[in-house]
């Protein structure tokens, strides 16, 4: 054969390339190939997430539907590198849960600079027609304020909250003498403000700490000067945080130092608290989240049936005549056959400032620990577990996350995540190789190694949060 003959064969043309014969599989074949790690499905009730890549099955998730069937609670943590799909997943998931009758509250700390608002604002407006509840240091137009001394936060819970504010501002725990002086001052602030026909604010507590009454000191077997000394440091902390008429530079000025001005519709499907103007990692952010959390617990998480009526509107039905045990049954007025607690979802964006602060993690422990009784699912979004300290309070919060979603991470972070969460060793390399929009899910004790999140066209503009880094000519179907 001549050289010319060899050239005529054109060995590099597509017809002569080596090709891999296609592998034809059916569902049963795919499951057999995936048998060593193929987990069962989570059922057909709930929000559609996308598909499980290795089995080809649809992936449907709902902690309220799956509860009790291998899933002890509804708390979730979502993590992964920037731009891998964490926020897009959470946004579409909550929007789809709202269609199932759920209520959602979002603590949004992630600002979109080009829009000058939090990245959840557009989704909240599209679902409810309402603007987010904005907080900004110094207040200003359309800014909101929550009063920690509001009667809606009553009794022991209010004392715990004000003490947490002081301790966060002080950077240490109060001793018994200071704690006692603070409790006395809170009660005295309520009496003095009530006599003036108004609701007390934190400045009233600071004033009461600096002007204790003789009767209060005698009741504690202290002199008035001793009681003054017990609470003097706490009063200075409140002054620094709240400012005064002469000094408006307090960390909490315009946000927590005045009467409650929240324009919140507690029956709205989604309530977005926009915290993007509050400096991340500072004492103001930490304290603000603490106050909002207690406000939500005392006001938003009130018992309410899915039919929209309170438990008192439902009839009591005796289920055991011998013991007298009863349950809430129908409501003739609404036509509801049985009381069913309305399910709610709390989303914390950039949750490192919550889980990474022992005082906040401890304050939210009641949310997490008793979420089942509230009908609540808490979702925390973080980049890496290394952003969170290893305190006992934080570890307790992590252990209460019954669903873990992990998007792609770099080698060191993937290995640290696997070690800290006690995942199988093979998952570390697997996490490193995950493509954008695909995550490893751990639901209870079951691992789904490749869940692809899918968006419909109508959801894309609401989920895309990387506009500043994207060329106008590019398109995407997933977002951070």
Secondary structure by P-SEA (a helix, b strand, c coil): ccaaaaaaaccccccccccccbbbbcaaaaaaaacccccccccccccccccccccccbbbbbccccccccccccbbbbbbcccccaaaaaaaaaaaaaaabbbbbbbccccccccccccaaaaaaaacccccccccccccccbbbbbccccccccaaaaaaaaaaaaaaacccccaaaaaaaaaaaaaaaaaaaaacccccaaaaaaaaacccaaaaaaacccaaaaaaacaaaaaaaaaacccccccccccccccccccccccccccccccccccccccccaaaaaaaaaaaaaaaacccccccccccccccbbbbbcccccccccccccccccccccccbbbbbbbcccccccccaaaaaaaaaaaaacccccbbbbbbbcccccccccaaaaaaaaaccbbbbccccaaaaaaaaaaaccccaaaaaaaaccccbbbbbcccccccbbbbbbccccccccccccccccccccccccc
